[in-house]
Amino acid sequence: MRVGVLVTGDIAVRAAHSLAADPLVDEVVVIGPARSKSFAVVDSADECDLLIGNGSDAPKRARKLGVPLVWDGEEAEEGVHVWGASPQGLTLALAARESDPRLVAVAHPDLDSGSDHQARFPDPIGRLDVTDGVYAGQRLASASSPDAFAAALAVGADRRVTLVDHGAFMSGVALAAGVAVAGESPAPVWDDALTYLKAATAMGLVMAED
């Protein structure tokens, strides 16, 4: 598989480095115009099987290039083959594995501060104010992390499952792992939650439960 990187921000660059060591990927290239010390820069995406990109401009660029996109956006858009490849999507993937999730919450330094109630995230994040919200039509509480760390949390009837890591690293891995769930039909990452989570942990995220 050849994956083309749309240089749309730091998250896409981090995702490229995570994909470079993935056994599913034969080659990672950067779609120019751009400069890269780590990857070949190409003018055309014609030989790419997938593109990865983050941010609101990525789907438009992918449509122009005519190659399916793995994206960190919330909803399906034209040209997007996999969406929700983000810390929020990671959290919904954790929740998808629980029969009765009672709390589904994400904390990240890039998110807004919460105001509805408190949730206990794993150390070093700790207890935070969260805001109850909806992401891609599903319940998701969110909070602003007080430091550089991020966490995804799903609390079910019998167990508590979490991912915690440096926020920027988590965002990059969340995007990169979306490549693993690119099937025949467009879908969000949580539709194949186990495959997505296995890819994310293989790329360095650590999942724990109690």
C-alpha positions in Angstrom: 0.0 0.0 0.0 1.2 3.5 -0.9 -0.1 6.3 1.3 0.2 9.9 0.4 0.4 12.6 3.1 -1.4 15.9 2.6 0.7 18.4 4.5 -2.2 20.0 6.3 -0.6 20.4 9.7 1.5 18.8 12.5 -1.0 15.9 13.0 -0.6 14.7 9.4 3.2 14.8 9.7 3.1 12.8 12.9 0.8 10.3 11.3 3.2 9.9 8.4 6.0 8.8 10.8 3.7 6.3 12.6 2.7 4.8 9.2 6.3 4.6 8.0 6.9 1.6 10.3 3.5 -0.1 9.8 3.6 -3.5 8.0 0.5 -2.7 6.0 2.2 0.3 4.3 4.9 -0.2 1.7 5.6 3.4 1.2 4.7 6.8 2.6 5.1 9.9 0.3 4.3 13.5 0.7 2.1 15.2 -1.8 3.8 18.4 -3.0 4.4 21.2 -3.2 6.2 20.6 0.1 9.5 19.8 1.6 10.4 16.7 3.6 13.6 15.4 5.1 12.0 12.0 5.9 9.8 11.1 2.9 9.9 11.4 -0.9 7.9 14.4 -2.2 5.8 13.7 -5.3 3.8 15.9 -7.6 1.0 13.5 -8.2 -1.1 11.2 -6.0 -2.0 8.9 -9.0 0.0 6.0 -7.6 -1.3 6.3 -4.0 -3.9 3.9 -2.6 -5.0 6.3 0.2 -4.3 9.8 1.4 -4.2 11.0 5.0 -4.9 14.5 6.1 -6.3 16.6 8.9 -8.3 19.7 9.2 -11.1 21.2 7.2 -9.2 21.7 3.9 -8.2 18.0 3.6 -11.3 16.6 1.9 -11.3 19.3 -0.8 -7.7 18.6 -1.6 -8.3 14.9 -1.7 -11.3 15.4 -4.1 -9.0 17.3 -6.5 -6.4 14.6 -6.4 -9.0 11.8 -6.8 -7.7 9.5 -4.1 -9.7 8.3 -1.0 -8.9 10.1 2.2 -8.4 9.0 5.8 -9.5 12.0 7.8 -9.8 13.2 11.4 -13.1 15.0 10.7 -16.3 14.2 12.5 -18.7 13.4 9.6 -18.5 11.8 6.2 -17.7 14.1 3.3 -17.3 13.5 -0.4 -13.9 12.0 -1.1 -13.5 10.8 2.5 -13.2 7.0 2.9 -12.5 6.9 6.6 -13.4 9.6 9.1 -13.3 10.1 12.9 -9.5 9.2 12.9 -9.0 11.5 16.0 -8.8 11.3 19.8 -12.6 11.6 19.8 -12.9 8.7 17.3 -10.5 6.6 19.5 -12.8 7.2 22.4 -15.9 6.1 20.5 -14.0 3.0 19.4 -13.3 2.2 23.0 -17.0 2.7 23.8 -18.0 0.5 20.9 -16.3 -2.4 22.6 -18.4 -2.0 25.8 -21.9 -3.5 26.1 -23.2 -0.7 28.3 -20.9 2.4 28.3 -21.9 4.7 31.2 -19.3 7.3 30.6 -17.5 8.0 27.4 -15.1 10.9 27.7 -12.0 12.4 26.1 -9.5 14.9 27.4 -7.0 16.7 25.1 -5.1 20.0 25.4 -6.7 21.2 22.1 -10.3 20.8 23.5 -12.3 23.4 25.4 -12.7 23.4 29.1 -15.7 21.5 30.5 -18.5 22.8 32.7 -21.2 20.1 33.2 -19.7 17.6 35.7 -16.4 16.0 36.6 -14.8 12.8 35.3 -11.8 11.0 36.7 -9.2 10.4 33.9 -6.0 8.3 34.5 -2.9 10.0 35.8 -1.2 12.2 35.0 -4.4 14.0 34.0 -6.7 13.3 37.0 -10.1 14.7 37.7 -11.4 17.3 35.2 -14.6 19.2 34.5 -16.2 17.8 31.3 -18.9 19.1 29.0 -21.5 16.6 27.8 -21.8 16.7 24.1 -22.4 14.8 20.9 -19.8 13.7 18.4 -20.9 12.1 15.1 -24.3 11.5 16.7 -23.0 9.7 19.8 -22.7 10.8 23.4 -19.2 12.1 24.2 -18.0 14.2 27.1 -14.9 16.3 26.6 -12.5 18.3 28.6 -9.4 20.4 28.2 -6.3 18.6 29.5 -4.3 20.8 31.9 -1.0 19.7 30.4 0.4 18.1 27.2 -1.3 14.7 27.9 -4.5 13.4 26.4 -6.8 10.5 27.4 -9.7 8.5 26.0 -12.0 6.9 28.6 -14.9 4.4 28.4 -16.5 3.3 31.6 -18.9 0.3 31.2 -20.8 -1.8 33.7 -17.9 -4.2 34.4 -14.8 -2.4 33.5 -13.0 0.9 32.8 -10.9 1.1 29.6 -8.5 4.0 28.8 -5.8 5.2 26.5 -3.4 7.9 27.7 -0.4 9.5 26.0 1.1 12.8 24.9 -1.8 14.7 23.1 0.0 15.5 19.9 1.3 11.9 19.6 -2.2 10.5 20.3 -3.7 12.7 17.5 -1.1 11.5 15.0 -1.5 7.9 15.8 -5.3 8.3 15.8 -5.1 9.6 12.2 -2.5 7.0 11.1 -4.5 4.0 12.5 -7.4 4.9 10.3 -5.5 3.4 7.4 -6.0 0.0 9.0 -9.8 0.2 8.7 -10.0 1.4 5.1 -12.3 -1.3 3.6 -14.4 -1.4 0.5 -17.0 1.1 1.8 -16.6 4.5 3.5 -17.0 4.2 7.2 -16.0 5.8 10.5 -13.2 4.2 12.6 -15.5 3.0 15.3 -17.3 0.7 12.9 -14.3 -1.6 13.0 -13.3 -0.7 16.5 -11.2 -3.7 17.3 -9.0 -3.4 14.2 -8.6 0.3 14.7 -7.6 0.0 18.4 -5.2 -2.8 17.6 -3.5 -0.6 14.9 -3.3 2.3 17.4 -1.7 0.2 20.1 0.7 -1.3 17.6 1.8 2.2 16.8 2.6 3.0 20.4 -0.6 3.9 22.3 -1.0 2.0 25.5 -4.5 0.7 26.5 -5.3 -0.2 30.0 -8.4 -1.5 31.9 -9.5 -2.2 35.4 
